[in-house]
């Protein structure tokens, strides 16, 4: 099942390390078939607030996403970003083409008793 690496980056500093990170990240993604889906464009906020920017990277599976994040190649550049940008990063599995939110509601209702 498709999985995603999601980052909510709240602070941004233009620093040479960030530029190096951007120059090197794709080479770390390629062995795991990772590809950028969203990479920090301004968002149109319709509800609430959204300080910062969003990054969404797609992988063939959660195992591929985890293997990328844990890979020596990515770990070698990770500090280039984390030393200069505050944010949250998570890995999450997507839903399949047959996903039904009403079925999800049914399960949640049953769990609530």
C-alpha positions, 0 to 999 in steps of 0.5 A, a space after each residue: 500500500 502506498 505510504 507517505 512521508 509528511 513534514 510540517 515545517 514551521 520555520 525556515 532559514 535560508 542557509 547553505 546547509 538547507 541548499 545542500 540538503 535540497 541538492 542531495 535529497 533526491 539521490 537518497 529517495 531514488 533507491 526507495 522509489 520516493 518522489 515528491 508530491 508536494 514540496 512547500 508551496 504556499 498553501 491556501 488556508 481555508 480553515 484554521 491557520 497553517 504556519 510554515 510549509 508542507 512536504 509530502 513524499 510518496 513511497 510504494 510502501 511503509 517499509 520503503 518509507 521507513 527504509 529511506 528514512 533509516 538509510 545511511 544516505 538520508 541519515 548523512 544529510 538529515 542534520 542539514 535540515 534539522 539544525 536549521 528548520 523546526 518541524 514535525 515529520 511522520 510516515 503514514 500509510 495511505 488508503 486504498 482505492 476502495 476506502 469508504 469513510 462511511 465504513 470507517 464511521 461504522 467501525 468507530 461507532 462500534 468501538 465507542 459502544 
